[in-house]
Amino acid sequence: MSWIYFTQPNIRQQGIATLLLTALMLSIALMVVGRSALITRYQLADVQQEIKRSQSFWKAEGELECLWTQERSAYAKETLPVQCQQVKHETRFLPPDKKLFTVTAGTTTLQKYYRLSLPDLSGVVKATSHLILTDNASFAPDPGHQLPDGRWACVVLRYKYDFSAPSVTTYHPEQLPYPLYRGFPSQTEQRCAGQYHTVASRAQAAKSDYLYTPTLSPFRDLFGVDVQQWFQVMSHPRIGRVPESLDNSVTGQFRYTDSSQLPVSRLNPDCATQIEDVISHGKMIIWVYGGCVLSDPDIQQINRVIQAKFPQQGIILLIQDGLVGIKSQHSLQGMLYQLVTPEHAAMLFREWASTSLQAELKKSLARLDPEQEITSEQVSYFQSGSFYPFGGLVLDAERRFALVQGSLDFRYRRDLLIKPLSLIRPTSWRGESWYEP
């Protein structure tokens, strides 16, 4: 007789299976937790790196803002914050009118550039007057912008209506014994492109360096506002005014709040000494109300005052609503601007008869083409001699006549305008910075 035994499942095998299952679950859990921890660690590292990058970026932006403050303080006599005085940076000029700043903070290098306080358009002479040069003239150009072939779009004259001259010649920049302006790239070819380089040609045959510009608005080009707003510029506290009776003798403030209140403009026989006085009191933009005649000794003395007060700088001399007469063989250290405002566009210049230039003006008019039939009363500007203003000449007397008697060798230095113009037309950023509109 045989026996049949019934046994329970193997408890040991059952425990091993449970243990394996538990271990597998723990492993999976550890893998999940470990992966999450690793991801979290990477995320933390990325956050830390992003914080560092942000800190570097904002520090660099702050240093650029300091450089901006430095530039303004240099011209406007503002107090420079102490923390801005030791910013390490590189500066490079970008022709024709920009300045590039480079700063490095941590891992961030930023570059921003801003537009210098210069006229909007290139050009050494700008005229809404009918310009007549009686003799041969040579000009150092404004190099304008660089063309793809490395040469320059040189511009000497922008004229709204017409100009005449028996012969005009433009120098290549490399032919000049002085730099056209600070930062002009010496490593590149300093030559005008063929279509922007006139040599010994009559006005009618001049190339694009003598540029017909029918939309020319010299006042906006220089000051950044329409000519109808001339009184706003004249009233600016940083501008020196002639005659001194325009300002309050006690406070020094402009007496008038509207252009209609101004007295009738007249020829000022003492304008030269009054201009010198205003410059000696620290004004770099001098606004002369009424006509003005300057002799060779006048020009030399004005230059001496400029050199004494503003070494290596220039002035802007603007003469409004009156004739301008120059008899000189010397250059002026700055810009000369004649303005006939829209309100006086039809004015006649009858006061030549009371000036020392009347006889010469009549002789010059008599030698012109008889068909032109120009009278002295139509002439707003007359120049005798080789005078030229180093900072450029603006003849903004709409449809009046500007007559230059004598040969010219006109030199040009655009840098002379940066400091005076920055006093009323601030520099502006061009660089997509966070604080730009």
C-alpha positions in Angstrom: 0.0 0.0 0.0 1.5 3.2 -1.1 1.1 6.6 0.4 0.5 9.9 -1.5 2.0 13.1 0.1 0.6 16.6 -0.5 3.2 19.4 0.1 2.7 23.2 0.3 4.5 25.6 -2.3 8.1 26.2 -1.7 8.2 29.1 0.7 11.9 29.8 -0.1 11.2 30.2 -3.9 8.3 32.4 -3.1 10.5 34.7 -1.0 13.2 35.0 -3.7 10.6 36.0 -6.3 9.3 38.7 -4.0 12.8 39.9 -3.3 13.7 40.1 -7.0 10.5 42.0 -7.7 11.2 44.4 -4.9 14.8 44.9 -6.1 13.6 45.5 -9.6 11.1 48.1 -8.4 13.7 49.8 -6.3 16.1 49.9 -9.2 13.5 51.4 -11.4 12.6 53.9 -8.7 16.3 54.8 -8.2 16.8 55.2 -12.0 13.8 57.6 -12.1 15.0 59.5 -9.0 18.6 59.6 -10.3 17.5 60.8 -13.7 15.4 63.5 -12.1 18.3 64.5 -9.8 20.6 64.7 -12.8 18.2 66.8 -14.8 17.7 69.0 -11.8 21.5 69.4 -11.5 21.8 70.3 -15.1 19.0 72.8 -14.8 20.6 74.3 -11.8 23.9 74.6 -13.7 22.1 76.2 -16.6 20.4 78.6 -14.3 23.7 79.5 -12.8 25.3 80.0 -16.2 22.3 82.1 -17.3 22.7 84.2 -14.2 26.4 84.8 -14.9 25.6 85.6 -18.5 22.9 88.0 -17.5 25.2 89.6 -14.9 28.0 90.0 -17.5 25.5 91.4 -20.1 24.0 94.0 -17.8 27.4 95.0 -16.5 28.6 95.5 -20.0 25.4 97.5 -20.8 26.1 99.6 -17.7 29.6 100.3 -18.8 28.4 101.3 -22.2 26.0 103.7 -20.5 29.0 105.1 -18.5 30.9 105.7 -21.7 27.8 107.5 -23.0 27.8 109.7 -19.9 31.5 110.3 -20.4 30.9 111.5 -23.9 28.2 113.9 -22.9 30.1 115.2 -19.9 33.1 116.0 -22.0 31.0 118.5 -24.1 28.2 119.6 -21.8 30.3 120.0 -18.6 28.2 117.6 -16.6 29.5 115.9 -13.5 30.8 112.4 -14.3 29.8 109.7 -11.8 32.8 108.2 -10.0 31.9 104.6 -10.9 32.1 105.6 -14.6 35.6 107.0 -14.6 37.6 103.8 -15.0 35.6 101.8 -17.6 38.0 99.8 -19.7 37.0 99.9 -23.3 38.2 100.2 -26.9 37.2 103.1 -29.2 37.2 103.2 -32.9 35.9 105.7 -35.4 33.7 104.5 -38.2 33.6 106.9 -41.2 32.0 109.1 -41.9 30.2 110.1 -38.6 30.1 107.2 -36.1 32.1 106.1 -33.1 32.3 102.5 -31.9 32.7 101.5 -28.3 33.7 97.9 -27.3 33.5 96.7 -23.6 34.1 93.3 -22.1 32.5 92.2 -18.8 33.0 88.6 -17.7 32.1 86.4 -20.7 30.2 89.2 -22.5 31.7 91.5 -25.1 29.3 94.2 -26.4 29.8 96.7 -29.2 27.6 99.8 -29.7 28.1 102.8 -31.8 26.7 106.3 -31.8 26.4 109.1 -34.3 28.7 112.0 -33.8 27.3 115.5 -33.6 27.9 116.3 -37.3 25.7 117.5 -40.2 23.4 114.9 -41.6 24.7 115.3 -45.2 28.2 115.3 -46.5 29.5 118.4 -48.1 32.0 121.2 -47.5 29.9 124.0 -49.0 26.1 124.0 -49.0 24.1 126.6 -50.8 20.5 127.5 -51.3 21.9 130.8 -52.8 23.0 131.1 -56.4 26.7 130.5 -55.9 29.2 132.3 -58.3 32.9 131.6 -58.1 34.8 134.1 -60.3 38.2 132.3 -60.3 39.6 128.8 -60.2 38.9 126.9 -57.0 40.3 123.7 -55.4 38.7 121.9 -52.5 39.5 119.3 -49.9 36.4 117.2 -49.9 34.1 115.7 -47.3 34.8 112.0 -48.0 31.2 111.0 -47.4 30.8 107.2 -47.3 33.1 104.4 -48.5 32.0 102.6 -51.6 32.3 98.8 -52.2 35.6 99.2 -54.1 37.2 100.9 -51.1 37.1 104.4 -52.5 35.1 107.3 -51.2 31.9 109.2 -52.3 33.6 112.6 -51.9 31.4 115.7 -51.8 32.6 119.3 -52.0 29.4 121.2 -52.8 25.7 120.6 -52.4 23.6 123.3 -54.2 19.9 123.7 -54.4 19.7 125.8 -57.6 22.9 126.4 -59.5 26.5 127.4 -59.2 29.1 128.7 -61.7 32.9 128.5 -61.8 35.5 128.7 -64.5 37.4 125.7 -63.0 36.9 123.5 -59.9 39.2 120.7 -58.7 38.8 118.2 -55.8 41.8 116.8 -53.9 42.0 113.2 -53.1 42.1 112.8 -49.2 45.6 111.3 -49.5 46.9 114.4 -51.1 46.2 116.6 -48.1 48.9 117.4 -45.6 46.6 116.9 -42.7 43.9 114.3 -41.7 40.4 115.1 -42.9 39.1 114.1 -39.5 40.1 112.0 -36.5 39.7 108.3 -37.2 39.9 108.5 -41.0 41.1 105.0 -41.9 44.7 105.3 -42.9 44.9 101.6 -43.8 42.5 102.0 -46.7 42.9 103.7 -50.0 42.2 107.4 -49.4 41.0 108.3 -52.9 37.7 109.6 -54.2 35.9 107.3 -56.6 36.1 108.4 -60.2 32.5 109.7 -60.4 33.2 111.8 -57.3 36.4 113.4 -58.4 36.5 116.5 -60.6 39.7 117.9 -61.9 40.0 121.3 -63.6 36.4 121.3 -65.0 33.9 124.1 -65.5 30.9 124.0 -63.2 28.7 122.5 -65.9 31.0 119.6 -66.3 31.6 118.8 -62.6 31.0 115.3 -61.4 29.0 114.1 -58.4 31.4 115.7 -55.9 29.5 118.9 -56.9 26.0 117.6 -56.2 22.7 119.1 -57.2 20.4 118.6 -54.2 17.0 120.1 -54.8 15.7 119.1 -51.4 18.6 120.7 -49.6 17.7 122.2 -46.2 21.0 123.3 -44.6 19.4 124.4 -41.3 17.8 121.0 -40.7 21.0 119.4 -41.9 23.1 121.2 -39.3 20.7 121.7 -36.3 18.2 118.9 -36.8 15.1 121.0 -36.9 13.3 122.8 -39.7 14.3 126.3 -40.6 10.9 127.6 -39.5 12.1 126.8 -35.9 15.2 129.0 -36.2 14.0 131.1 -33.2 14.0 128.0 -31.0 17.7 127.5 -31.8 18.6 131.2 -31.5 17.1 131.1 -28.0 19.1 128.2 -26.8 21.0 129.1 -23.6 24.3 127.6 -24.9 24.3 130.0 -27.9 26.1 133.4 -27.7 24.3 136.2 -29.3 25.4 139.4 -31.0 24.7 142.2 -30.5 24.8 142.0 -26.7 21.6 144.1 -26.4 19.7 140.9 -27.3 20.4 139.6 -23.8 19.5 141.0 -20.4 22.5 142.9 -19.1 22.0 141.5 -15.6 20.9 137.9 -16.0 22.4 137.3 -19.5 19.2 135.6 -20.6 17.6 136.2 -24.0 15.2 139.1 -23.9 12.7 137.8 -26.3 10.1 135.0 -26.3 8.9 135.3 -29.9 10.6 136.2 -33.2 8.0 138.9 -33.8 9.4 140.8 -30.8 12.9 141.1 -32.3 14.0 144.6 -33.6 14.6 145.2 -37.2 17.9 143.5 -38.3 20.6 146.0 -39.4 24.2 146.0 -40.4 26.4 145.8 -37.3 29.6 147.9 -37.7 31.0 146.4 -34.5 30.2 142.8 -35.1 33.9 141.7 -35.2 34.8 142.9 -31.7 31.4 141.6 -30.3 32.0 138.2 -31.8 35.5 138.1 -30.2 33.9 139.1 -26.8 31.3 136.3 -27.0 33.9 133.7 -27.8 36.2 134.9 -25.0 33.2 134.3 -22.6 33.1 130.6 -23.6 30.5 130.4 -26.4 31.3 128.1 -29.3 28.2 128.9 -31.3 27.8 132.7 -32.1 24.5 133.9 -33.5 24.9 137.4 -35.1 21.6 139.1 -35.7 21.9 141.5 -38.6 24.6 142.1 -41.3 28.4 141.8 -40.7 31.5 142.7 -42.6 34.8 141.1 -41.5 38.3 142.3 -42.6 41.5 140.3 -42.7 42.6 141.7 -39.2 39.2 140.8 -37.9 39.5 137.1 -39.1 43.0 136.9 -37.6 41.9 138.3 -34.2 38.9 136.0 -34.1 41.2 133.0 -34.7 43.5 134.1 -31.9 40.6 134.3 -29.5 39.4 130.8 -30.6 42.9 129.4 -30.1 43.2 130.9 -26.7 39.8 129.7 -25.5 39.3 126.5 -27.4 42.6 125.0 -28.5 42.2 122.5 -31.4 38.5 123.2 -31.5 36.3 125.3 -33.8 33.3 127.6 -33.6 30.0 127.9 -35.6 29.5 131.5 -36.6 25.9 132.2 -37.9 24.9 135.5 -39.3 21.2 136.0 -39.7 19.1 138.3 -41.9 21.8 140.6 -43.2 24.5 140.9 -45.7 27.8 139.1 -45.1 31.0 140.6 -46.4 34.5 139.1 -46.1 37.8 140.6 -47.2 40.6 138.3 -46.1 43.4 136.0 -47.1 43.1 133.8 -44.0 40.9 130.9 -43.0 38.5 130.9 -40.2 38.8 128.2 -37.5 35.2 126.9 -37.7 32.1 127.1 -39.8 30.5 130.2 -41.3 26.8 130.1 -41.9 24.7 132.8 -43.5 21.0 132.5 -42.8 18.2 134.5 -44.3 15.0 133.3 -42.5 11.8 132.5 -44.4 10.2 135.6 -43.0 12.9 137.7 -44.9 13.2 135.6 -48.0 12.5 138.6 -50.3 14.8 141.1 -48.4 17.1 143.3 -50.4 20.6 144.1 -49.3 20.9 147.9 -49.6 23.5 148.4 -47.0 26.5 147.5 -49.2 26.8 151.2 -50.0 27.9 151.8 -46.4 30.6 149.1 -46.4 34.2 149.2 -47.5 33.4 146.4 -50.0 31.0 148.4 -52.2 33.5 149.4 -54.8 34.9 145.8 -55.2 31.4 144.3 -55.3 30.4 146.6 -58.1 33.6 145.8 -60.1 33.0 142.0 -59.6 29.4 142.3 -60.8 30.5 144.3 -63.8 32.8 141.5 -64.9 30.0 138.9 -64.8 28.0 137.7 -67.8 25.8 140.7 -68.7 22.9 138.4 -69.3 22.8 137.6 -65.5 21.8 141.2 -64.7 22.6 140.9 -61.0 22.4 144.0 -58.8 24.2 144.5 -55.5 20.9 144.5 -53.7 20.4 140.9 -54.7 23.8 139.9 -53.3 23.6 138.5 -49.8 27.2 137.3 -49.6 30.4 138.8 -51.1 33.9 137.6 -50.5 37.1 139.1 -51.7 40.3 137.2 -51.3 41.3 133.5 -50.6 39.3 133.3 -47.3 37.6 130.0 -46.4 36.1 128.6 -43.2 37.9 125.4 -42.1 34.6 124.0 -40.7 32.6 124.5 -43.9 30.6 127.3 -45.6 26.8 127.4 -45.6 25.0 130.0 -47.8 21.4 129.6 -46.8 19.8 132.6 -48.4 17.1 131.2 -50.7 17.6 132.4 -54.3 19.9 135.3 -53.3 23.3 135.6 -54.9 26.6 134.6 -53.2 29.7 136.0 -55.0 33.2 134.8 -54.3 35.9 137.0 -55.9 39.3 135.4 -56.0 40.9 132.0 -56.3 40.4 129.5 -53.6 42.3 126.6 -52.1 39.6 125.5 -49.6 40.7 123.1 -46.9 38.2 121.3 -44.6 38.3 119.7 -41.2 35.0 118.2 -40.1 36.2 117.5 -36.6 36.0 121.3 -35.8 32.2 121.0 -35.7 31.8 118.1 -33.3 32.2 119.9 -30.0 30.2 123.1 -30.7 27.4 121.2 -32.4 27.1 118.7 -29.6 26.2 121.5 -27.2 22.8 121.9 -28.8 22.5 118.7 -30.9 23.3 115.8 -28.6 25.0 112.6 -29.9 22.6 109.7 -30.4 23.1 105.9 -30.0 22.9 103.7 -33.0 23.1 100.2 -31.7 19.9 98.4 -30.7 20.5 98.8 -27.0 17.9 97.8 -24.4 17.3 101.5 -23.4 16.7 102.6 -27.0 13.1 103.4 -28.1 
